[in-house]
Protein backbone atom coordinates (compact mmCIF):
# COMPACT_ATOMS: atom_id res chain seq x y z
CA UNK A 1 0.00 0.00 0.00
CA UNK A 2 1.26 3.48 -0.78
CA UNK A 3 0.57 6.32 1.60
CA UNK A 4 1.46 9.92 0.99
CA UNK A 5 4.11 11.20 3.37
CA UNK A 6 4.13 14.74 4.73
CA UNK A 7 6.87 16.89 3.26
CA UNK A 8 9.54 18.16 5.64
CA UNK A 9 8.05 21.65 5.30
CA UNK A 10 4.53 20.47 6.15
CA UNK A 11 5.86 18.41 9.07
CA UNK A 12 7.55 21.56 10.38
CA UNK A 13 4.11 23.14 10.83
CA UNK A 14 3.26 20.30 13.22
CA UNK A 15 6.59 20.63 15.03
CA UNK A 16 6.30 24.34 15.77
CA UNK A 17 2.63 24.29 16.80
CA UNK A 18 1.80 24.96 20.43
CA UNK A 19 -1.45 25.58 22.34
CA UNK A 20 -0.78 29.32 22.17
CA UNK A 21 0.31 29.25 18.51
CA UNK A 22 -1.96 26.98 16.46
CA UNK A 23 -0.72 26.34 12.92
CA UNK A 24 -3.99 26.18 11.04
CA UNK A 25 -5.29 28.24 8.15
CA UNK A 26 -8.56 29.96 8.95
CA UNK A 27 -11.21 31.49 6.75
CA UNK A 28 -14.65 33.04 7.05
CA UNK A 29 -17.38 33.23 4.39
CA UNK A 30 -20.34 35.46 5.26
CA UNK A 31 -23.58 35.23 3.29
CA UNK A 32 -26.39 37.74 2.99
CA UNK A 33 -29.91 36.50 3.62
CA UNK A 34 -31.40 34.69 0.61
CA UNK A 35 -33.65 36.83 -1.58
CA UNK A 36 -36.66 34.68 -0.70
CA UNK A 37 -36.11 35.59 2.95
CA UNK A 38 -35.80 31.99 4.09
CA UNK A 39 -32.51 31.53 5.92
CA UNK A 40 -31.10 27.99 5.52
CA UNK A 41 -30.94 26.10 8.80
CA UNK A 42 -28.01 24.08 10.10
CA UNK A 43 -29.22 20.67 8.79
CA UNK A 44 -29.55 22.01 5.24
CA UNK A 45 -26.14 23.72 5.36
CA UNK A 46 -24.59 20.60 6.92
CA UNK A 47 -25.89 18.35 4.12
CA UNK A 48 -24.73 20.73 1.38
CA UNK A 49 -21.25 21.07 2.87
CA UNK A 50 -20.87 17.34 3.57
CA UNK A 51 -21.93 16.53 -0.01
CA UNK A 52 -19.36 18.94 -1.44
CA UNK A 53 -16.57 17.35 0.61
CA UNK A 54 -17.36 13.75 -0.40
CA UNK A 55 -15.20 14.08 -3.50
CA UNK A 56 -12.15 15.27 -1.52
CA UNK A 57 -10.43 12.21 0.00
CA UNK A 58 -7.89 14.21 2.05
CA UNK A 59 -10.73 15.39 4.28
CA UNK A 60 -11.25 11.77 5.41
CA UNK A 61 -7.60 11.21 6.28
CA UNK A 62 -5.59 11.63 9.44
CA UNK A 63 -1.89 11.46 10.17
CA UNK A 64 -0.12 8.30 11.35
CA UNK A 65 3.34 8.72 12.80
CA UNK A 66 6.42 6.65 12.09
CA UNK A 67 7.72 4.82 15.18
CA UNK A 68 10.68 6.51 16.86
CA UNK A 69 10.04 9.60 14.71
CA UNK A 70 12.39 8.24 12.04
CA UNK A 71 10.48 9.95 9.23
CA UNK A 72 7.61 12.34 8.69
CA UNK A 73 4.05 11.06 9.31
CA UNK A 74 1.90 9.63 6.53
CA UNK A 75 -1.71 10.33 5.55
CA UNK A 76 -4.01 7.34 6.19
CA UNK A 77 -7.76 6.87 5.81
CA UNK A 78 -9.61 7.48 9.08
CA UNK A 79 -11.77 4.36 9.56
CA UNK A 80 -13.85 6.20 12.16
CA UNK A 81 -14.45 9.28 10.01
CA UNK A 82 -17.66 11.09 10.92
CA UNK A 83 -18.55 14.30 9.08
CA UNK A 84 -20.52 15.36 12.16
CA UNK A 85 -17.27 15.65 14.13
CA UNK A 86 -15.95 18.20 11.61
CA UNK A 87 -19.03 20.09 10.42
CA UNK A 88 -20.15 21.83 13.57
CA UNK A 89 -22.94 24.18 14.60
CA UNK A 90 -21.74 27.59 15.82
CA UNK A 91 -24.33 29.10 18.11
CA UNK A 92 -24.50 32.82 18.70
CA UNK A 93 -25.05 36.02 16.77
CA UNK A 94 -21.72 37.79 17.26
CA UNK A 95 -19.53 36.55 14.41
CA UNK A 96 -16.39 38.17 15.81
CA UNK A 97 -16.74 36.28 19.09
CA UNK A 98 -17.48 33.03 17.23
CA UNK A 99 -14.46 33.38 14.93
CA UNK A 100 -12.16 34.22 17.84
CA UNK A 101 -13.30 31.16 19.81
CA UNK A 102 -13.07 28.82 16.82
CA UNK A 103 -9.70 29.92 15.46
CA UNK A 104 -7.90 30.30 18.79
CA UNK A 105 -7.86 26.59 19.64
CA UNK A 106 -5.65 23.95 17.97
CA UNK A 107 -7.12 21.05 16.02
CA UNK A 108 -7.14 17.56 17.55
CA UNK A 109 -4.38 15.49 15.91
CA UNK A 110 -6.04 12.09 16.29
CA UNK A 111 -8.51 12.72 13.46
CA UNK A 112 -8.63 14.61 10.13
CA UNK A 113 -7.14 18.05 10.66
CA UNK A 114 -10.03 20.32 9.75
CA UNK A 115 -13.29 21.80 11.00
CA UNK A 116 -16.00 23.89 9.37
CA UNK A 117 -18.37 25.68 11.71
CA UNK A 118 -21.78 26.70 10.41
CA UNK A 119 -23.21 29.87 11.98
CA UNK A 120 -26.86 29.99 10.91
CA UNK A 121 -28.21 32.63 13.29
CA UNK A 122 -26.47 35.85 12.31
CA UNK A 123 -28.39 39.12 12.63
CA UNK A 124 -30.70 40.13 9.81
CA UNK A 125 -30.97 36.61 8.39
CA UNK A 126 -27.39 36.06 7.26
CA UNK A 127 -25.23 33.02 7.90
CA UNK A 128 -21.53 32.17 7.78
CA UNK A 129 -19.07 29.33 7.40
CA UNK A 130 -15.93 29.48 9.54
CA UNK A 131 -13.25 27.00 8.61
CA UNK A 132 -9.91 25.91 9.90
CA UNK A 133 -7.56 23.41 8.33
CA UNK A 134 -4.09 22.58 9.54
CA UNK A 135 -1.35 24.19 7.49
CA UNK A 136 0.27 20.76 7.01
CA UNK A 137 -2.88 19.75 5.11
CA UNK A 138 -3.59 22.85 3.03
CA UNK A 139 -1.93 25.98 1.74
CA UNK A 140 -3.53 29.10 0.34
CA UNK A 141 -4.20 27.50 -3.04
CA UNK A 142 -5.88 24.48 -1.44
CA UNK A 143 -8.12 26.77 0.61
CA UNK A 144 -9.11 28.61 -2.58
CA UNK A 145 -9.90 25.25 -4.21
CA UNK A 146 -12.00 24.31 -1.18
CA UNK A 147 -13.90 27.58 -1.57
CA UNK A 148 -14.67 26.70 -5.19
CA UNK A 149 -15.78 23.22 -4.14
CA UNK A 150 -18.11 24.52 -1.42
CA UNK A 151 -19.54 27.58 -3.13
CA UNK A 152 -19.97 26.69 -6.80
CA UNK A 153 -23.68 26.68 -7.58
CA UNK A 154 -23.49 23.86 -10.14
CA UNK A 155 -24.68 20.56 -8.65
CA UNK A 156 -21.72 18.61 -10.04
CA UNK A 157 -19.13 21.37 -9.76
CA UNK A 158 -17.16 19.73 -6.99
CA UNK A 159 -16.93 16.25 -8.45
CA UNK A 160 -18.81 15.18 -5.34
CA UNK A 161 -19.68 11.57 -4.72
CA UNK A 162 -23.31 10.62 -4.31
CA UNK A 163 -24.60 9.69 -0.84
CA UNK A 164 -24.71 6.05 -2.03
CA UNK A 165 -21.04 6.20 -3.01
CA UNK A 166 -20.28 7.85 0.31
CA UNK A 167 -22.02 5.03 2.17
CA UNK A 168 -19.94 2.48 0.23
CA UNK A 169 -16.64 4.24 1.01
CA UNK A 170 -14.29 1.76 2.59
CA UNK A 171 -11.14 3.09 4.22
CA UNK A 172 -7.84 1.52 3.22
CA UNK A 173 -6.18 -0.39 6.06
CA UNK A 174 -3.72 1.63 8.12
CA UNK A 175 -0.18 0.25 7.83
CA UNK A 176 1.00 -1.30 11.08
CA UNK A 177 3.67 0.47 13.14
CA UNK A 178 6.19 -2.08 11.83
CA UNK A 179 5.19 -1.38 8.22
CA UNK A 180 5.41 2.38 8.82
CA UNK A 181 8.84 1.96 10.41
CA UNK A 182 10.15 -0.21 7.55
CA UNK A 183 8.77 2.18 4.91
CA UNK A 184 10.22 5.16 6.79
CA UNK A 185 13.67 3.54 6.92
CA UNK A 186 13.53 2.68 3.21
CA UNK A 187 12.45 6.23 2.37
CA UNK A 188 15.27 7.67 4.53
CA UNK A 189 17.80 5.45 2.74
CA UNK A 190 16.43 6.56 -0.64
CA UNK A 191 16.59 10.21 0.45
CA UNK A 192 20.23 9.77 1.52
CA UNK A 193 21.14 8.02 -1.74
CA UNK A 194 19.54 10.83 -3.74
CA UNK A 195 21.70 13.38 -1.91
CA UNK A 196 24.94 11.42 -2.49
Secondary structure, 3 states (H helix, E strand, C coil): CCCCECCHHHHHHHHHCECCECCEEEEEEEECCCCCCCCCCHHHHHHHHHHHHCCCHHHHEEEECCHHHCCCCEEEECCCCCHHHCEEECCCCCHHHHHHHHHCCCCCCCCCCEEEEEECCCHHHCEEEEEEEECCCCCHHHHHHHHHHHHCCCCCCCCCCCHHHHHHCCCCCCCCHHHHHHHHHHHHHHHHHHHC
